[in-house]
Amino acid sequence: MVNFNPNKLSVKYLHSENLDILSRKYTLTHSDFTGELFLSIDKDYDYQKLKNSMYV
């Protein structure tokens, strides 16, 4: 198992940093090339990020 490296995590609040904790949706994606993790937080899932990260 690989240890978590917090320097490779970037967090993006899409609309409001003051969202109620119960209404937050978290989308976590990663790069196979760099090992970076991308966390989006919003009232809805980050479907655009998911769409862009998939190979069609």
PQR file of N, CA, C, O and H, with PARSE charges and radii, in Angstrom:
ATOM      1  N   MET A   1       0.842  -1.177   0.000 -0.4000 1.5000
ATOM      2  CA  MET A   1       0.000   0.000   0.000 -0.0000 2.0000
ATOM      3  C   MET A   1       0.890   1.244   0.000  0.5500 1.7000
ATOM      4  O   MET A   1       1.899   1.296   0.704 -0.5500 1.4000
ATOM      5  N   VAL A   2       0.509   2.236  -0.791 -0.4000 1.5000
ATOM      6  CA  VAL A   2       1.260   3.489  -0.896 -0.0000 2.0000
ATOM      7  C   VAL A   2       0.739   4.475   0.141  0.5500 1.7000
ATOM      8  O   VAL A   2      -0.468   4.571   0.364 -0.5500 1.4000
ATOM      9  H   VAL A   2      -0.310   2.194  -1.363  0.4000 1.0000
ATOM     10  N   ASN A   3       1.639   5.195   0.763 -0.4000 1.5000
ATOM     11  CA  ASN A   3       1.240   6.205   1.748 -0.0000 2.0000
ATOM     12  C   ASN A   3       0.636   7.419   1.063  0.5500 1.7000
ATOM     13  O   ASN A   3       1.040   7.795  -0.037 -0.5500 1.4000
ATOM     14  H   ASN A   3       2.619   5.118   0.581  0.4000 1.0000
ATOM     15  N   PHE A   4      -0.333   8.022   1.725 -0.4000 1.5000
ATOM     16  CA  PHE A   4      -0.984   9.231   1.224 -0.0000 2.0000
ATOM     17  C   PHE A   4      -0.019  10.409   1.301  0.5500 1.7000
ATOM     18  O   PHE A   4       0.609  10.641   2.334 -0.5500 1.4000
ATOM     19  H   PHE A   4      -0.661   7.716   2.618  0.4000 1.0000
ATOM     20  N   ASN A   5       0.095  11.154   0.193 -0.4000 1.5000
ATOM     21  CA  ASN A   5       0.937  12.345   0.137 -0.0000 2.0000
ATOM     22  C   ASN A   5       0.030  13.564  -0.009  0.5500 1.7000
ATOM     23  O   ASN A   5      -0.493  13.792  -1.100 -0.5500 1.4000
ATOM     24  H   ASN A   5      -0.415  10.966  -0.646  0.4000 1.0000
ATOM     25  N   PRO A   6      -0.177  14.360   1.046 -0.5600 1.5000
ATOM     26  CA  PRO A   6      -1.086  15.505   0.976  0.2800 2.0000
ATOM     27  C   PRO A   6      -0.634  16.582  -0.002  0.5500 1.7000
ATOM     28  O   PRO A   6      -1.444  17.415  -0.408 -0.5500 1.4000
ATOM     29  N   ASN A   7       0.636  16.587  -0.389 -0.4000 1.5000
ATOM     30  CA  ASN A   7       1.112  17.572  -1.363 -0.0000 2.0000
ATOM     31  C   ASN A   7       0.578  17.307  -2.760  0.5500 1.7000
ATOM     32  O   ASN A   7       0.635  18.185  -3.622 -0.5500 1.4000
ATOM     33  H   ASN A   7       1.294  15.910  -0.059  0.4000 1.0000
ATOM     34  N   LYS A   8       0.063  16.112  -2.994 -0.4000 1.5000
ATOM     35  CA  LYS A   8      -0.489  15.770  -4.306 -0.0000 2.0000
ATOM     36  C   LYS A   8      -2.008  15.910  -4.355  0.5500 1.7000
ATOM     37  O   LYS A   8      -2.638  15.485  -5.323 -0.5500 1.4000
ATOM     38  H   LYS A   8       0.017  15.399  -2.295  0.4000 1.0000
ATOM     39  N   LEU A   9      -2.594  16.498  -3.329 -0.4000 1.5000
ATOM     40  CA  LEU A   9      -4.042  16.696  -3.271 -0.0000 2.0000
ATOM     41  C   LEU A   9      -4.371  18.162  -3.501  0.5500 1.7000
ATOM     42  O   LEU A   9      -3.842  19.041  -2.820 -0.5500 1.4000
ATOM     43  H   LEU A   9      -2.082  16.844  -2.542  0.4000 1.0000
ATOM     44  N   SER A  10      -5.250  18.422  -4.467 -0.4000 1.5000
ATOM     45  CA  SER A  10      -5.761  19.782  -4.643 -0.0000 2.0000
ATOM     46  C   SER A  10      -7.267  19.750  -4.411  0.5500 1.7000
ATOM     47  O   SER A  10      -7.961  18.847  -4.879 -0.5500 1.4000
ATOM     48  H   SER A  10      -5.680  17.708  -5.020  0.4000 1.0000
ATOM     49  N   VAL A  11      -7.762  20.746  -3.683 -0.4000 1.5000
ATOM     50  CA  VAL A  11      -9.174  20.829  -3.323 -0.0000 2.0000
ATOM     51  C   VAL A  11      -9.765  22.064  -3.974  0.5500 1.7000
ATOM     52  O   VAL A  11      -9.186  23.148  -3.918 -0.5500 1.4000
ATOM     53  H   VAL A  11      -7.198  21.480  -3.303  0.4000 1.0000
ATOM     54  N   LYS A  12     -10.940  21.887  -4.600 -0.4000 1.5000
ATOM     55  CA  LYS A  12     -11.604  22.999  -5.275 -0.0000 2.0000
ATOM     56  C   LYS A  12     -13.049  23.084  -4.790  0.5500 1.7000
ATOM     57  O   LYS A  12     -13.811  22.127  -4.922 -0.5500 1.4000
ATOM     58  H   LYS A  12     -11.410  21.005  -4.646  0.4000 1.0000
ATOM     59  N   TYR A  13     -13.421  24.239  -4.227 -0.4000 1.5000
ATOM     60  CA  TYR A  13     -14.813  24.522  -3.883 -0.0000 2.0000
ATOM     61  C   TYR A  13     -15.440  25.160  -5.114  0.5500 1.7000
ATOM     62  O   TYR A  13     -14.994  26.222  -5.548 -0.5500 1.4000
ATOM     63  H   TYR A  13     -12.802  25.017  -4.119  0.4000 1.0000
ATOM     64  N   LEU A  14     -16.465  24.534  -5.685 -0.4000 1.5000
ATOM     65  CA  LEU A  14     -16.989  25.001  -6.960 -0.0000 2.0000
ATOM     66  C   LEU A  14     -17.871  26.237  -6.849  0.5500 1.7000
ATOM     67  O   LEU A  14     -17.818  27.093  -7.732 -0.5500 1.4000
ATOM     68  H   LEU A  14     -16.827  23.671  -5.333  0.4000 1.0000
ATOM     69  N   HIS A  15     -18.669  26.364  -5.814 -0.4000 1.5000
ATOM     70  CA  HIS A  15     -19.544  27.531  -5.720 -0.0000 2.0000
ATOM     71  C   HIS A  15     -19.413  28.267  -4.402  0.5500 1.7000
ATOM     72  O   HIS A  15     -19.131  29.465  -4.390 -0.5500 1.4000
ATOM     73  H   HIS A  15     -18.712  25.669  -5.096  0.4000 1.0000
ATOM     74  N   SER A  16     -19.606  27.597  -3.333 -0.4000 1.5000
ATOM     75  CA  SER A  16     -19.607  28.268  -2.037 -0.0000 2.0000
ATOM     76  C   SER A  16     -18.819  27.454  -1.027  0.5500 1.7000
ATOM     77  O   SER A  16     -19.034  26.251  -0.879 -0.5500 1.4000
ATOM     78  H   SER A  16     -19.835  26.624  -3.343  0.4000 1.0000
ATOM     79  N   GLU A  17     -17.922  28.108  -0.344 -0.4000 1.5000
ATOM     80  CA  GLU A  17     -17.159  27.430   0.693 -0.0000 2.0000
ATOM     81  C   GLU A  17     -17.997  27.231   1.951  0.5500 1.7000
ATOM     82  O   GLU A  17     -17.575  26.527   2.869 -0.5500 1.4000
ATOM     83  H   GLU A  17     -17.748  29.086  -0.464  0.4000 1.0000
ATOM     84  N   ASN A  18     -19.175  27.840   2.004 -0.4000 1.5000
ATOM     85  CA  ASN A  18     -20.017  27.772   3.196 -0.0000 2.0000
ATOM     86  C   ASN A  18     -21.191  26.817   3.028  0.5500 1.7000
ATOM     87  O   ASN A  18     -22.225  26.999   3.670 -0.5500 1.4000
ATOM     88  H   ASN A  18     -19.518  28.411   1.258  0.4000 1.0000
ATOM     89  N   LEU A  19     -21.054  25.808   2.183 -0.4000 1.5000
ATOM     90  CA  LEU A  19     -22.124  24.834   2.014 -0.0000 2.0000
ATOM     91  C   LEU A  19     -22.355  24.073   3.310  0.5500 1.7000
ATOM     92  O   LEU A  19     -21.418  23.743   4.037 -0.5500 1.4000
ATOM     93  H   LEU A  19     -20.214  25.659   1.661  0.4000 1.0000
ATOM     94  N   ASP A  20     -23.612  23.807   3.575 -0.4000 1.5000
ATOM     95  CA  ASP A  20     -23.953  22.966   4.723 -0.0000 2.0000
ATOM     96  C   ASP A  20     -23.300  21.600   4.536  0.5500 1.7000
ATOM     97  O   ASP A  20     -23.347  21.031   3.446 -0.5500 1.4000
ATOM     98  H   ASP A  20     -24.373  24.075   2.984  0.4000 1.0000
ATOM     99  N   ILE A  21     -22.709  21.090   5.566 -0.4000 1.5000
ATOM    100  CA  ILE A  21     -21.946  19.838   5.465 -0.0000 2.0000
ATOM    101  C   ILE A  21     -22.807  18.671   4.983  0.5500 1.7000
ATOM    102  O   ILE A  21     -22.297  17.770   4.318 -0.5500 1.4000
ATOM    103  H   ILE A  21     -22.671  21.552   6.452  0.4000 1.0000
ATOM    104  N   LEU A  22     -24.086  18.670   5.301 -0.4000 1.5000
ATOM    105  CA  LEU A  22     -24.960  17.574   4.885 -0.0000 2.0000
ATOM    106  C   LEU A  22     -25.330  17.645   3.412  0.5500 1.7000
ATOM    107  O   LEU A  22     -25.699  16.629   2.824 -0.5500 1.4000
ATOM    108  H   LEU A  22     -24.500  19.402   5.841  0.4000 1.0000
ATOM    109  N   SER A  23     -25.239  18.824   2.801 -0.4000 1.5000
ATOM    110  CA  SER A  23     -25.616  18.959   1.396 -0.0000 2.0000
ATOM    111  C   SER A  23     -24.413  18.907   0.458  0.5500 1.7000
ATOM    112  O   SER A  23     -24.581  19.038  -0.754 -0.5500 1.4000
ATOM    113  H   SER A  23     -24.939  19.650   3.279  0.4000 1.0000
ATOM    114  N   ARG A  24     -23.223  18.721   0.979 -0.4000 1.5000
ATOM    115  CA  ARG A  24     -22.021  18.673   0.143 -0.0000 2.0000
ATOM    116  C   ARG A  24     -21.923  17.350  -0.610  0.5500 1.7000
ATOM    117  O   ARG A  24     -22.282  16.288  -0.102 -0.5500 1.4000
ATOM    118  H   ARG A  24     -23.086  18.614   1.963  0.4000 1.0000
ATOM    119  N   LYS A  25     -21.425  17.454  -1.839 -0.4000 1.5000
ATOM    120  CA  LYS A  25     -21.101  16.278  -2.644 -0.0000 2.0000
ATOM    121  C   LYS A  25     -19.612  16.357  -2.958  0.5500 1.7000
ATOM    122  O   LYS A  25     -19.096  17.423  -3.293 -0.5500 1.4000
ATOM    123  H   LYS A  25     -21.133  18.317  -2.252  0.4000 1.0000
ATOM    124  N   TYR A  26     -18.936  15.237  -2.849 -0.4000 1.5000
ATOM    125  CA  TYR A  26     -17.494  15.177  -3.060 -0.0000 2.0000
ATOM    126  C   TYR A  26     -17.192  14.344  -4.303  0.5500 1.7000
ATOM    127  O   TYR A  26     -17.703  13.233  -4.448 -0.5500 1.4000
ATOM    128  H   TYR A  26     -19.355  14.371  -2.577  0.4000 1.0000
ATOM    129  N   THR A  27     -16.366  14.876  -5.193 -0.4000 1.5000
ATOM    130  CA  THR A  27     -15.927  14.159  -6.379 -0.0000 2.0000
ATOM    131  C   THR A  27     -14.410  14.055  -6.316  0.5500 1.7000
ATOM    132  O   THR A  27     -13.717  15.072  -6.316 -0.5500 1.4000
ATOM    133  H   THR A  27     -15.951  15.778  -5.075  0.4000 1.0000
ATOM    134  N   LEU A  28     -13.896  12.840  -6.262 -0.4000 1.5000
ATOM    135  CA  LEU A  28     -12.455  12.622  -6.194 -0.0000 2.0000
ATOM    136  C   LEU A  28     -11.997  11.931  -7.470  0.5500 1.7000
ATOM    137  O   LEU A  28     -12.462  10.838  -7.794 -0.5500 1.4000
ATOM    138  H   LEU A  28     -14.459  12.014  -6.262  0.4000 1.0000
ATOM    139  N   THR A  29     -11.084  12.573  -8.190 -0.4000 1.5000
ATOM    140  CA  THR A  29     -10.492  11.985  -9.387 -0.0000 2.0000
ATOM    141  C   THR A  29      -8.977  11.983  -9.205  0.5500 1.7000
ATOM    142  O   THR A  29      -8.446  12.609  -8.288 -0.5500 1.4000
ATOM    143  H   THR A  29     -10.706  13.460  -7.926  0.4000 1.0000
ATOM    144  N   HIS A  30      -8.301  11.273 -10.086 -0.4000 1.5000
ATOM    145  CA  HIS A  30      -6.840  11.220  -9.981 -0.0000 2.0000
ATOM    146  C   HIS A  30      -6.204  11.136 -11.361  0.5500 1.7000
ATOM    147  O   HIS A  30      -6.862  10.809 -12.348 -0.5500 1.4000
ATOM    148  H   HIS A  30      -8.732  10.764 -10.831  0.4000 1.0000
ATOM    149  N   SER A  31      -4.922  11.436 -11.409 -0.4000 1.5000
ATOM    150  CA  SER A  31      -4.138  11.326 -12.629 -0.0000 2.0000
ATOM    151  C   SER A  31      -3.284  10.066 -12.559  0.5500 1.7000
ATOM    152  O   SER A  31      -2.523   9.877 -11.610 -0.5500 1.4000
ATOM    153  H   SER A  31      -4.386  11.701 -10.607  0.4000 1.0000
ATOM    154  N   ASP A  32      -3.413   9.213 -13.555 -0.4000 1.5000
ATOM    155  CA  ASP A  32      -2.578   8.015 -13.621 -0.0000 2.0000
ATOM    156  C   ASP A  32      -1.118   8.368 -13.896  0.5500 1.7000
ATOM    157  O   ASP A  32      -0.217   7.607 -13.544 -0.5500 1.4000
ATOM    158  H   ASP A  32      -4.032   9.366 -14.326  0.4000 1.0000
ATOM    159  N   PHE A  33      -0.885   9.521 -14.525 -0.4000 1.5000
ATOM    160  CA  PHE A  33       0.469   9.908 -14.916 -0.0000 2.0000
ATOM    161  C   PHE A  33       1.252  10.537 -13.769  0.5500 1.7000
ATOM    162  O   PHE A  33       2.430  10.232 -13.582 -0.5500 1.4000
ATOM    163  H   PHE A  33      -1.617  10.139 -14.811  0.4000 1.0000
ATOM    164  N   THR A  34       0.602  11.419 -12.994 -0.4000 1.5000
ATOM    165  CA  THR A  34       1.314  12.159 -11.945 -0.0000 2.0000
ATOM    166  C   THR A  34       1.007  11.656 -10.541  0.5500 1.7000
ATOM    167  O   THR A  34       1.745  11.948  -9.599 -0.5500 1.4000
ATOM    168  H   THR A  34      -0.355  11.666 -13.146  0.4000 1.0000
ATOM    169  N   GLY A  35      -0.076  10.904 -10.396 -0.4000 1.5000
ATOM    170  CA  GLY A  35      -0.478  10.441  -9.073 -0.0000 2.0000
ATOM    171  C   GLY A  35      -1.199  11.507  -8.269  0.5500 1.7000
ATOM    172  O   GLY A  35      -1.490  11.300  -7.091 -0.5500 1.4000
ATOM    173  H   GLY A  35      -0.676  10.667 -11.161  0.4000 1.0000
ATOM    174  N   GLU A  36      -1.494  12.649  -8.891 -0.4000 1.5000
ATOM    175  CA  GLU A  36      -2.194  13.726  -8.189 -0.0000 2.0000
ATOM    176  C   GLU A  36      -3.654  13.356  -7.966  0.5500 1.7000
ATOM    177  O   GLU A  36      -4.252  12.629  -8.759 -0.5500 1.4000
ATOM    178  H   GLU A  36      -1.258  12.817  -9.848  0.4000 1.0000
ATOM    179  N   LEU A  37      -4.218  13.869  -6.871 -0.4000 1.5000
ATOM    180  CA  LEU A  37      -5.629  13.692  -6.538 -0.0000 2.0000
ATOM    181  C   LEU A  37      -6.325  15.039  -6.637  0.5500 1.7000
ATOM    182  O   LEU A  37      -5.770  16.058  -6.226 -0.5500 1.4000
ATOM    183  H   LEU A  37      -3.732  14.459  -6.227  0.4000 1.0000
ATOM    184  N   PHE A  38      -7.536  15.051  -7.179 -0.4000 1.5000
ATOM    185  CA  PHE A  38      -8.315  16.270  -7.349 -0.0000 2.0000
ATOM    186  C   PHE A  38      -9.663  16.083  -6.668  0.5500 1.7000
ATOM    187  O   PHE A  38     -10.446  15.219  -7.062 -0.5500 1.4000
ATOM    188  H   PHE A  38      -7.986  14.223  -7.513  0.4000 1.0000
ATOM    189  N   LEU A  39      -9.933  16.883  -5.657 -0.4000 1.5000
ATOM    190  CA  LEU A  39     -11.179  16.796  -4.897 -0.0000 2.0000
ATOM    191  C   LEU A  39     -12.010  18.037  -5.163  0.5500 1.7000
ATOM    192  O   LEU A  39     -11.565  19.155  -4.905 -0.5500 1.4000
ATOM    193  H   LEU A  39      -9.297  17.585  -5.336  0.4000 1.0000
ATOM    194  N   SER A  40     -13.221  17.844  -5.681 -0.4000 1.5000
ATOM    195  CA  SER A  40     -14.167  18.937  -5.905 -0.0000 2.0000
ATOM    196  C   SER A  40     -15.278  18.829  -4.871  0.5500 1.7000
ATOM    197  O   SER A  40     -15.785  17.740  -4.604 -0.5500 1.4000
ATOM    198  H   SER A  40     -13.582  16.936  -5.891  0.4000 1.0000
ATOM    199  N   ILE A  41     -15.655  19.969  -4.290 -0.4000 1.5000
ATOM    200  CA  ILE A  41     -16.717  20.011  -3.282 -0.0000 2.0000
ATOM    201  C   ILE A  41     -17.767  21.008  -3.756  0.5500 1.7000
ATOM    202  O   ILE A  41     -17.447  22.151  -4.083 -0.5500 1.4000
ATOM    203  H   ILE A  41     -15.243  20.854  -4.507  0.4000 1.0000
ATOM    204  N   ASP A  42     -19.020  20.571  -3.790 -0.4000 1.5000
ATOM    205  CA  ASP A  42     -20.100  21.427  -4.278 -0.0000 2.0000
ATOM    206  C   ASP A  42     -21.428  20.861  -3.792  0.5500 1.7000
ATOM    207  O   ASP A  42     -21.460  19.867  -3.066 -0.5500 1.4000
ATOM    208  H   ASP A  42     -19.281  19.642  -3.525  0.4000 1.0000
ATOM    209  N   LYS A  43     -22.514  21.495  -4.194 -0.4000 1.5000
ATOM    210  CA  LYS A  43     -23.840  21.002  -3.848 -0.0000 2.0000
ATOM    211  C   LYS A  43     -24.234  19.820  -4.731  0.5500 1.7000
ATOM    212  O   LYS A  43     -25.140  19.064  -4.382 -0.5500 1.4000
ATOM    213  H   LYS A  43     -22.487  22.303  -4.783  0.4000 1.0000
ATOM    214  N   ASP A  44     -23.561  19.656  -5.871 -0.4000 1.5000
ATOM    215  CA  ASP A  44     -23.763  18.525  -6.777 -0.0000 2.0000
ATOM    216  C   ASP A  44     -22.405  17.915  -7.106  0.5500 1.7000
ATOM    217  O   ASP A  44     -21.365  18.534  -6.882 -0.5500 1.4000
ATOM    218  H   ASP A  44     -22.825  20.270  -6.154  0.4000 1.0000
ATOM    219  N   TYR A  45     -22.424  16.703  -7.637 -0.4000 1.5000
ATOM    220  CA  TYR A  45     -21.174  16.084  -8.067 -0.0000 2.0000
ATOM    221  C   TYR A  45     -20.591  16.870  -9.238  0.5500 1.7000
ATOM    222  O   TYR A  45     -21.334  17.513  -9.980 -0.5500 1.4000
ATOM    223  H   TYR A  45     -23.269  16.200  -7.819  0.4000 1.0000
ATOM    224  N   ASP A  46     -19.292  16.826  -9.408 -0.4000 1.5000
ATOM    225  CA  ASP A  46     -18.610  17.545 -10.489 -0.0000 2.0000
ATOM    226  C   ASP A  46     -18.631  16.677 -11.748  0.5500 1.7000
ATOM    227  O   ASP A  46     -17.629  16.064 -12.115 -0.5500 1.4000
ATOM    228  H   ASP A  46     -18.689  16.304  -8.805  0.4000 1.0000
ATOM    229  N   TYR A  47     -19.797  16.639 -12.401 -0.4000 1.5000
ATOM    230  CA  TYR A  47     -19.967  15.789 -13.571 -0.0000 2.0000
ATOM    231  C   TYR A  47     -19.045  16.201 -14.711  0.5500 1.7000
ATOM    232  O   TYR A  47     -18.613  15.353 -15.491 -0.5500 1.4000
ATOM    233  H   TYR A  47     -20.612  17.136 -12.103  0.4000 1.0000
ATOM    234  N   GLN A  48     -18.740  17.490 -14.819 -0.4000 1.5000
ATOM    235  CA  GLN A  48     -17.836  17.958 -15.868 -0.0000 2.0000
ATOM    236  C   GLN A  48     -16.442  17.361 -15.679  0.5500 1.7000
ATOM    237  O   GLN A  48     -15.800  16.951 -16.645 -0.5500 1.4000
ATOM    238  H   GLN A  48     -19.091  18.179 -14.186  0.4000 1.0000
ATOM    239  N   LYS A  49     -15.986  17.317 -14.447 -0.4000 1.5000
ATOM    240  CA  LYS A  49     -14.676  16.723 -14.149 -0.0000 2.0000
ATOM    241  C   LYS A  49     -14.683  15.225 -14.466  0.5500 1.7000
ATOM    242  O   LYS A  49     -13.718  14.691 -15.012 -0.5500 1.4000
ATOM    243  H   LYS A  49     -16.508  17.650 -13.662  0.4000 1.0000
ATOM    244  N   LEU A  50     -15.774  14.564 -14.119 -0.4000 1.5000
ATOM    245  CA  LEU A  50     -15.882  13.135 -14.421 -0.0000 2.0000
ATOM    246  C   LEU A  50     -15.908  12.893 -15.922  0.5500 1.7000
ATOM    247  O   LEU A  50     -15.271  11.964 -16.418 -0.5500 1.4000
ATOM    248  H   LEU A  50     -16.558  14.998 -13.676  0.4000 1.0000
ATOM    249  N   LYS A  51     -16.641  13.722 -16.637 -0.4000 1.5000
ATOM    250  CA  LYS A  51     -16.744  13.583 -18.089 -0.0000 2.0000
ATOM    251  C   LYS A  51     -15.383  13.801 -18.744  0.5500 1.7000
ATOM    252  O   LYS A  51     -15.010  13.067 -19.659 -0.5500 1.4000
ATOM    253  H   LYS A  51     -17.159  14.477 -16.234  0.4000 1.0000
ATOM    254  N   ASN A  52     -14.636  14.810 -18.279 -0.4000 1.5000
ATOM    255  CA  ASN A  52     -13.334  15.120 -18.861 -0.0000 2.0000
ATOM    256  C   ASN A  52     -12.283  14.076 -18.524  0.5500 1.7000
ATOM    257  O   ASN A  52     -11.288  13.951 -19.238 -0.5500 1.4000
ATOM    258  H   ASN A  52     -14.938  15.407 -17.536  0.4000 1.0000
ATOM    259  N   SER A  53     -12.485  13.331 -17.458 -0.4000 1.5000
ATOM    260  CA  SER A  53     -11.463  12.369 -17.047 -0.0000 2.0000
ATOM    261  C   SER A  53     -11.675  10.987 -17.656  0.5500 1.7000
ATOM    262  O   SER A  53     -10.840  10.099 -17.485 -0.5500 1.4000
ATOM    263  H   SER A  53     -13.293  13.432 -16.878  0.4000 1.0000
ATOM    264  N   MET A  54     -12.783  10.801 -18.364 -0.4000 1.5000
ATOM    265  CA  MET A  54     -13.058   9.490 -18.950 -0.0000 2.0000
ATOM    266  C   MET A  54     -12.648   9.488 -20.413  0.5500 1.7000
ATOM    267  O   MET A  54     -12.797  10.488 -21.116 -0.5500 1.4000
ATOM    268  H   MET A  54     -13.461  11.522 -18.503  0.4000 1.0000
ATOM    269  N   TYR A  55     -12.137   8.367 -20.855 -0.4000 1.5000
ATOM    270  CA  TYR A  55     -11.766   8.214 -22.261 -0.0000 2.0000
ATOM    271  C   TYR A  55     -12.965   7.657 -23.005  0.5500 1.7000
ATOM    272  O   TYR A  55     -13.432   6.554 -22.719 -0.5500 1.4000
ATOM    273  H   TYR A  55     -12.016   7.555 -20.284  0.4000 1.0000
ATOM    274  N   VAL A  56     -13.460   8.430 -23.965 -0.4000 1.5000
ATOM    275  CA  VAL A  56     -14.643   8.020 -24.727 -0.0000 2.0000
ATOM    276  C   VAL A  56     -14.225   7.561 -26.100  0.5500 1.7000
ATOM    277  O   VAL A  56     -15.071   7.172 -26.905 -0.5500 1.4000
ATOM    278  H   VAL A  56     -13.082   9.326 -24.197  0.4000 1.0000
TER
END
